[in-house]
Amino acid sequence: MPKTNVFLSSHTTEVEGVAHRLLEYLNQYGYTVSLIFDPLEASRQRYTKIKVRNRTIIIPRPRLGFLDYIGDSLVTVIALLFSSPLDIYVGMSAMDCLSALLFRYKIKKLILYASDFSANRFGSSFLNALYLQIEKLILKRADLVISNTDAAEVARKELGLDPSRSQVIPNGVDTTISKQLTHHFPIVPWYILAI
């Protein structure tokens, strides 16, 4: 059976989250994974990590505010230019999926795996309106949209998401791990991805 080629795009911080758990899952089950991890605005790690065709590149990134998203999109376009045809593209936000629309000819399935939803992401009404338009565009074009809460799914359906392409997968806590670690780290939540 041929390996499934997956491209994973996310904004991350030095604290691992859902994208990292998804990457572990894909690697554990033998998927061929290319990725791009861009820094979130609040992140201390100011670099983009790209892995395409078993080559890893680290690009230092200055802090540019909203303009970071434009730079992120351009870097993703370049990475997708050099990627093999993809069975699955997973973007962890609408912004992470935007560049993939240019490459639908080489992407079989586009998945928005959005861990949150907020109509007011930015301090600017213009940027919020722009973001909502991008979200609506991705909701129409994605083959599957995964939300982590029922409330996020309802909000996306109100924006036009077809219910037949929607799935809720809540964040979870691995109580086995957290029971072992609470003795040493009493306040640290340990999240896992439930697929």
Summary of the structure (lengths in Angstrom):
residues: 195
radius of gyration: 16.8
end to end distance: 21.5
largest distance: 50.9
contacts: 555
relative contact order: 0.13
helix: 38%
strand: 27%
